Amino acid sequence: MKEAKRNRPLQVVAAPDSFKGCLTSEEAGEAVRRGVLARDPGAVVKVLPVGDGGEGTARAVMSAKNAGVRRITVPDTHGFPTDAEFGWIAGKAGPVAVFDMAAASGIRFAESHGLDYGKSSTAGVGRMIREALALGAAEIVVGLGGSGTGDGGIGALAALGARFYGKDGALLSDPKTEDLGRAVSADLTPVRELLRGTKLTLLYDSDVPLNGERGAVRMYSRQKGAQKEDIPRLAADMERYAEVCDRAAGESLSRAAGAGAAGGLGYGLSLVGGILTPGAAYVLEIVGLEEAARDADLVVTGEGKTDVQTATGKLPLAVAMAAKRVNPGVKTVCLCAVDESTRELYEQGTDAVFALADRPMTAEESMRRAAELIEKAAYNMTGLL
């Protein structure tokens, strides 16, 4: 078997996640391809654009399925109009719409408006779902990563027709993150009726629940603009909101894995029938990672920062585990800008993690040179094989 491998071209699969702010998954994969072929022109390199529910997931699915593109103007995190796109795929049961919630409510919008956490909303996501329904989608797939909001999905639900009421019985019009603690009752029936007969698949990149120490508020609200001293109040508001919505839904959904994804949007949309699904496994099946890895000598994945969260099932680990399932002898390597990897990552299937910097550099230089650095790392790795 070893002799046979030496007599055939080197087989490499490149399946990196996107490098946020600088490279898409496909661009990072092409950089790997260039590096490998520069060192071994006879190698066979297969690039698989992938995603795990985070920003770029929809693009990976669209690429794998040769999707068409639809565009719509929707409100961003703070109500300003933005052009968002979703993929349109021919499915067996009817058309499938796929988009990243970040297309309408991503962190880049929140940053452009000063990270005003309380005023942020997922209303644009609700508008995108409405558009897909109006076009006749049989299934809607939403990537939940890259959120710039913490509204628990209240904005999306309201945009879809849900009604939330305050203690005085008044309707909360256009509710936002700051309104979560004001809701005392909710009517979700209009949204359930709207979605009847349509499958709503919610791809999460982090399995956090809605509340608790690992919940959406305590884990992620600071990066979206929340102040440290406000965390206890914001967490209490989210807990009250969950009590109201669980009562309206007739079941408790806030503890589900992925409920806290996208600032609680996973929870909000699961209240009306959305199915929380690990994003990495979903995408890797669609792009055919296991089949591609079956005869590979090397599988290269990557992400911007490899740390303790990677070991909880984020895309680089999911790629390594899927490859090892079908080809235990394959070498799996993760490339990253920042390496804070943990022992658990190696124990679960990753053979090596390499930081890309070739000298001390700023984050800005690292992002500017990302493709060059990936290509250089791939060139060097190929020399070992």
N, C-alpha and C positions, 0 to 999 in steps of 0.2 A: 504493500500500500504506500509506504513512504517513497519507494523508488518510483512508483507511478506518479506521485505528486511532483517529484523533481523533474520528470520528463514532460510535464504539461505546463502551460502558461500559469503564472501566478494569478489566483482568483481573489479579487478584493470586492467587498461590498462597502459602499460609503453611505451611511445613514445617520448623519448628524442632525440634531435639532437646529432651529434657527439660532443665530447669535444676535440677541436682541439689540436693535438699534444700528446694526451694520450689515448683517448677512442673512438672507433667507436660508432655509434648509437646503434648497437646491443649489444656491450659490456656494454654500460651505461644502457641499458634496462635490461640486465641480472643482473646487480648489484641491480637495483630496485627490480627485482623478488626475489633475495636472501634475501634482507632486509624484504620484505613483508612476505615471507614464514617463516622466522626465528621468526617473531612475531605472525603470524597466519598461521600455517601449512595447514589449511583447505581452505585458500584463493585460488581463481582462478586468475592467473596473465597472461595476454596476452602481449607478447613483440612484438612491431611493429617497426622494423628498419625504420627510416624515414630520410628525407632530404628536403631542401628547395631550391635546386639549388647550394648550397655551397658544399664544399668538403665532400664527403661521400654520396652524392645524388645517384650517379650511383650504389654504393654498395647496397643502400636501395632498389632501383628498381630491381636490379639483384636478391636480396634475395626474394623479393615478387613474382618475375616471374620465379624463378628457372632457371636463365640464365646460358648459357655457357660462357666461358671466352676466349677471343682472346688476344694475346700479339703482340706488334710491337715495334721496336726500332725507336725512333723519336728524333729530336733535342729538348732540353729543352729551357728554357727562353733565354739562352745565347749560344745556338748552340751546346752544348755538348750532346752526345748521352745518352739516357735514355730509359729504358724499361717501356712502358706504356701498360695498359690493358683496354679493353672495353668489355661490356657485349653483348651477342648475344642471342636475344630472338625470339622465333617463334611468329609472329604476324599474324593477319587475312589477311592483305594485303601483307604480305611478311616479311622477317627478319627485326628485329629492332636492331640497334646498339645503345648502351648507354654508355656514358663515361663522366667523369668530365674533364673540360679543365685543371684543376689543375694537372691531371695525366701527362701532357706534359709541362704545362706553369704555374705551381703553385708557390706560394710565397716561398716554401722551396727551390726551385731551385735558385730563385733570391737571397735568403739569402746566399746560399752556394757560390755564385759568387760575393759576396760583395755588393749586391743591386745596381748594376750599371744600373740605370733606363734607360738611353738613349740607351743602347745596348740590351735591352730586346725585346723579340718578341714572337708572337703566332704562329710561323711557324709550330711548332710541332702539334698544333691543326689542322691545314690544312692538315698535313700528315695523321693524324688519320682519318679525314673525307675521304680523298682519299682512304685509306685502306678499310674503311667500304663500300664505293661505289664499289670498285673493287670486294668485296665479295658479292655484290648484295643486299645491304641493301635497303629496301623500305622506311624506316624511320631512321633518325639519331637524337638521343636525346643527347643534350650537356648541362651538368650542368655548369653554368657560374661562380660559386663562387671560392674563394681561389686563385685568380689570382696574379701572380708576375710580370705582365707587364702592360704597359699603352699605347700600340701601336694602339689602335682603331681598332684592327683586321687586320691591313695592312699586317702583317706577314702571317696570316692564308690565307687571300685572295690571296696574291702573291704565296703561296705554292699551292693553288688550280688553279692557272693559270691567275689570274688578273694581269694587267700590269699598273704600275704607272710611270709617266714621270715627270722629273724636268723641270725647266724653259728653259733649253738648248735643250729640246727634248730628252735627254738621258734617257734610261730606268733606274729606280731605282732598282738595283739588290739586292735581299734579304733585303728588307726594314725593318727597326726597328723603335722603338719609336722615336729616334732622327731624323728620316727622315720625320715625319709627316708634318712639315712646308715646306719641299722641294717639295712636290708633287703639280703639277699645273694641271695635267689631269690624268684621269684614264679610263681604259677599263675593265669593269666587265663582258662583254659578255661571255668570255670563262668559267667563273665559273657558270654563269646561265645555260649555255648549259650542263655543267658537272652535275649539280644538277637537270636537268629537269626530272620530274617524281619521284623525291625523296623528301619526306617531311623532313624538317629540323626544329626540335623543340628546342628552346633555353630557358632553365630554369633559370630564374634570382632569386637571393635571396635578391636583393636590387632594388627598383624601380627607381633608379636615372636616369636622362636623361644624354645625353653625355656631354653637356656643361652647363655653368652657375655656380652659387654659390653651387648648389647641384650636380654638374656634376662630371664626373670621375676624372678629374685632381685635382680639388680643394678639393674633399672629400677623395680621396684615394691614390694620388700619393706619399705623404710623406712616408706612410708606406712601399712603394715599392722602396724607395731610393731617390726620388726627393728632392732637397734642397729647403728650403723655399723661398729663393730669386729667384729661377728659376720658381716658380709657374706661375706668369703672362705670361712669355714667353711660357711655356708649354701649358697653357690654350689657348693662341692665336694660337699656332701651331695646336692644336686639332680643333679649330674653322675653320681654313683655310682648314684643311683636310676634315672636314665635308662639307664645301662649294664645294670642288672638287668632293667628292663622291656623294653628293646629286645631283649635276649636272649630273654626270655620270649615276645615277640611275633614274633620271627623277622625283624624288620626295624627299621631306624632311622627313627624318626618325630620325634625331638626337634628337628630343624632346620626342620621345616615352619613356614610362616607361620601364626601364630596358636597354635602349640603352647604358647607361654608365656602365653597369655591366661588370665585368672582364676587367677593364681598357678600355672599349669601344668595346670589342669583340662582345658584343650583337649588337651594332650598325653595325659593319663591316659585320657580317653574316646576319643581317636583310636586308642589301643592295642586297643580292643575293637570297632572298626568305625565309630566316629564320624567324620563327614565335616566337616572344618574348612572353613568357608564365610565369606567377607566379609559381615558383618552388614548393612552399609549397602545394598549392591547387592541383597541378598535382600529386605529390607524395602521398598525403593523400588519394586521390581518388584511386590510384593504390593499396595501401596497405589495404584499407578498414577501415580507421579510424572511420568513422561515424557508420558503422555497429558494430564495436567492442565496441564503446562507448555507444551504445543505452541502454544497461542494466548495465553499469558500475556504481560503487559507487565512484570510484576515478580514475582520469586520471593524470598520472605523466609525465611531459615533462621536458625539461631542455636544457641548453647550457652553454658554457664557461662563457660568460658575458651577463647579462641581463641589457639592458640600453635603451636609447631613440629609438635606431634603432629597438629593439624588438617590440615596439608599432607600427611600420610602417608596420607590417605584416610578420615579420620573423617567423620561424617555431614554436616556443613555443606559440606565440599568435594564429597562424593559427590552431594549435592543440586544444587549449582551445575553440576557436570560433566554430570549427567544432563539438566538443563534446557537447557544449551547444546548438547547433542548434537541435540536435536530443534528447538531454537529459538535459533539463534546470536545473535539480536538482543535476547533477553530480558535484563533487568537482574537480577543476582543479588546479594543483600545478606545479610550475616551480622550478627546482633545478638548481643552478648555482654556479660557483666558485666566481664570483664577482656580487654583487647585486647593480645596479644603476637604478633600475626599476622606472618608472614614473606612475603617477596617471592614465594616459590614458590606460596603460596596464590592470589595474584592472577594469576600466570602460568598457573595451571591452570583458571581459570574464574570465580573470585569477583571481582565488580566492586568491592565495597566492604565494609568491616567497620566497624561502629560500636559503641563502648562505650556502655553505657546510662546511666551515672551522669550526673546533671544538676547535681551539686555534689559536693564532697568528702564521702565517707560511709564508714561502717564496712561490713564484710562483712555484718553482721547487718541493717543498714538496707537494704543492696542487696537482700538476699534477701527482706526483708519487703515491699519496694516493687517487686519484680520485675515483676509484672503491670502495675502502673501505668507503670513506666519503658518497658516494651516497647510499651505502648499509645501512649505519648507519642512514642516514636521512629517508630512506624508512621504516626502522624498527620503528623509532620514530613516523612517520606519521601514520603508521598502528595502533599504540596504541590509537590514537585519534578516530579511527573508530570502 
